[in-house]
Amino acid sequence: MTLMEINAGDTAWVLVSAALVFLMTPGLAFFYGGMVRVKSVLNMMMMSAITIGVVTVLWVVVGYSLTFGGDNGGVIGNFSVAGLKGLIAPDAVSGTIPTLAYVGFQLMFAIITPALISGAIADRASFRGWIVFVALWTSLVYFPVAHSVWYLDGEGGGGFIGTGIKAIDFAGGTAVHVNAGAAALALAIVLGKRVGWRKDPMRPHSLPLVVLGAGLLWFGWFGFNAGSALTAGTTAAVTFVNTQCATAAAVIGWLIVERIRHGKATTLGMASGAVAGLVAITPACGALTPVGSLILGVVAGGICAFAVSLKYKLGFDDSLDVVGVHLVGGLVGSLAIGFLGTAAAPSAVDGLFYGGGAGQLGRQALANVIVGVYSFVVAFILAKLIDLTIGFRIKEDDEVTGIDQLEHAESAYDFLAAGSGLRGPATVVRTPAPAAPVDDAPEKDASEKEGANA
Amino acid sequence: MKLITAVVKPHKLEDVRTALETFGVTGMTVTEASGYGRQKGHTEVYRGAEYEVDLVPKVRLEVVIEDGDASDVLDVIVKAAQTGKIGDGKVWVTPVETIVRVRTGEVDGDAL
């Protein structure tokens, strides 16, 4: 490879896309943060934020290498580029972009995937338990799954899901959303229900924050999907437009279901429908036409609006509906390739409706079952181990008081300043004593000093 | 003297205040309040989960006036706060034994 092969347009697009995908994690923090109660909004946001720290470090040290460095049996990479060894050299090129651009772009996917899981265990997970879970799950589940789905060895081989089963996952419906959704289900079961679930009101404390978060997610998702083309060309344009089509239609799909079932089209339903549409189009954005995307969107929005009720029927407290939106939405989008896929789109596969037979549908289903089951089982075991050792669920008293105070010694909003006076010398802001010599104005100086130390 | 307490819809506060000022009432105490009457709040839906919200926001307004003004002030408040829809609120009158202006020590009528 030589410098000549780097394309400036492609590189610019992938770097910008990486930044867009990064923005999705703060967006997710707002989306989730607005949906929890006042007493746990900071913890909810911190659960997203800490994945930026933990996963970035992991990714640089071993993560990228285990995901995209070489291949062992189609399931995992190796340590050949651990520490990103050699990747800052000018001849480290992947396709038409510097390999480091790809490293940065894929890092953002690795960050947001575990962050998605956190919505299932709002209000009740110990922060250190969560950090340990993120590190272990990302290493044991995300890296091998992303490798299996996306790694190509350049000779037509690579990860067993992408090149063996030949399931299509353009930007992460399987590797990100089904993967995270299945882990979320495992965690919701292991940690158990929130205190007062189905009895106490647990309304979202700020729908404007939810809308802000959904907006940032939507914006960033263009990088997620269209950036996954890895070139600034037709494929990026198709996936960009498909992303918009499916998301807009999913908003309508969710609101129609809501209007029929509950009589009102709600703001939370609008934001949720948008995210459901984004999730669903993620695997399929390279396989569908824009009209196909509209159909997928409206169907996915409608199905997810029903799916969020599953937790009440099945009795698990998936606090913010990670299962209903991400697991179900990812599955719908992934299976839709088997129906709505067209050879005219960049992924070049005909689905059932385009005369392609049921083969692709079967491949999509198989890939998602494998990833879903693997993620669920490993997440379940990890959560149990963490719970038995350092503890994963906080105490009932602390949960009732509020996890923000317990874990972060903060509260999000200052509703009432009364009763929150400064305490102890360490917290007093001291005013510096005047510089004038003591002899010049002894009385004034003494009083000011006294005041300053009061 | 009488204490008139009115619990009204928050958006009617300004109308009531203006009407009372026009009538000649010079001061009042306003508190944010919440509660419910016959209408029993309302229902909200979040991703299909329905919540009964019993307590709805209101403002509580208090004025102390001379005995002879009570029925007029009552009228002024009711007229200004009325929308004709459910949840308009309540106004009630209670006797006041004595009242003192803190700044001057003036008592009863002089303190109003």
Interface residues (C-beta under 8 A of the other chain):
Chain A: P201 R203 P204 E258 R261 H262 G263 K264 T266 L268 G269 S272 A305 V308 S309 Y312 D321
Chain B: E44 V45 Y46 R47 G48 A49 E50 Y51
